Amino acid sequence: MDSGLSSIVRKAVRTLLLVGMVFLAGCAAFEPPRPFTTEAEALAARGEPSRRWQNDDTTTTLEYATQPYGYSCLMIQVDPGGIVLRQWDALSDDNLARVRKGMSPDEVSRLLGQHRSEQTFPLSGETVWDWNIRNYGPGIATLFNVHFMDGKVLRTSQSYVYPPEYGVFAPWGVRPFGYPFADPFYRGFPPPRRRLPPPLPPLKR
């Protein structure tokens, strides 16, 4: 009896250790990239950037956008000699919070990187850019939206994307991404620090 119980305990311990090793390996695989020290090193590792921004202080910012399906945008600032001064994720919560009312489209592009899509709403007069960002629910994707009017930022919002009625693997990406499921509970600056409750379901026609 004791021998059989000990055997079960040993198997359970081995199973837990194996699960723990797999979990730690997965965590290591998703660690952020190590900081680069030179522009040449960044180019060797990441290739040519999506865009290069020339800054007023003679430095250059390399933009590595991952839209429409990624949820990060690596920015690397280098000096004229090719030395990396700093690097950051343009789609982090802290950076999203830097969007301010009155910004121009160029300022927003420099801040957040290439947007995923653009939509114009004639009735409201708004043009909306969106970015795919990290999704913590309740839908299958989360969008950060910047609303422009007359060429200036009017407000920001956040949208959740839900799977259509015919399955999770349906081509929801080709639809107006996130609309009409825009979150009615949040408007303004900065973006929320916590995830909000699910939006109200659309009205049935």
Rosetta blueprint (number, residue, H / E / L):
1 M L
2 D H
3 S H
4 G H
5 L H
6 S H
7 S H
8 I H
9 V H
10 R H
11 K H
12 A H
13 V H
14 R H
15 T H
16 L H
17 L H
18 L H
19 V H
20 G H
21 M H
22 V H
23 F H
24 L H
25 A H
26 G H
27 C H
28 A H
29 A H
30 F L
31 E L
32 P L
33 P L
34 R L
35 P L
36 F L
37 T L
38 T E
39 E H
40 A H
41 E H
42 A H
43 L H
44 A H
45 A H
46 R H
47 G L
48 E L
49 P L
50 S L
51 R E
52 R E
53 W E
54 Q E
55 N L
56 D L
57 D L
58 T L
59 T L
60 T E
61 T E
62 L E
63 E E
64 Y E
65 A E
66 T L
67 Q L
68 P L
69 Y L
70 G L
71 Y L
72 S L
73 C E
74 L E
75 M E
76 I E
77 Q E
78 V E
79 D L
80 P L
81 G L
82 G L
83 I E
84 V E
85 L E
86 R E
87 Q E
88 W E
89 D E
90 A L
91 L L
92 S L
93 D H
94 D H
95 N H
96 L H
97 A L
98 R L
99 V L
100 R L
101 K L
102 G L
103 M L
104 S L
105 P H
106 D H
107 E H
108 V H
109 S H
110 R H
111 L H
112 L H
113 G L
114 Q L
115 H L
116 R L
117 S E
118 E E
119 Q E
120 T E
121 F E
122 P L
123 L L
124 S L
125 G L
126 E E
127 T E
128 V E
129 W E
130 D E
131 W E
132 N E
133 I E
134 R L
135 N L
136 Y L
137 G L
138 P L
139 G L
140 I L
141 A E
142 T E
143 L E
144 F E
145 N E
146 V E
147 H E
148 F E
149 M E
150 D L
151 G L
152 K E
153 V E
154 L E
155 R E
156 T E
157 S E
158 Q E
159 S E
160 Y E
161 V E
162 Y L
163 P L
164 P L
165 E L
166 Y L
167 G L
168 V L
169 F L
170 A L
171 P L
172 W H
173 G H
174 V H
175 R L
176 P L
177 F L
178 G L
179 Y L
180 P L
181 F L
182 A E
183 D L
184 P L
185 F L
186 Y L
187 R L
188 G L
189 F L
190 P L
191 P L
192 P L
193 R L
194 R L
195 R L
196 L L
197 P L
198 P L
199 P L
200 L L
201 P L
202 P L
203 L L
204 K L
205 R L
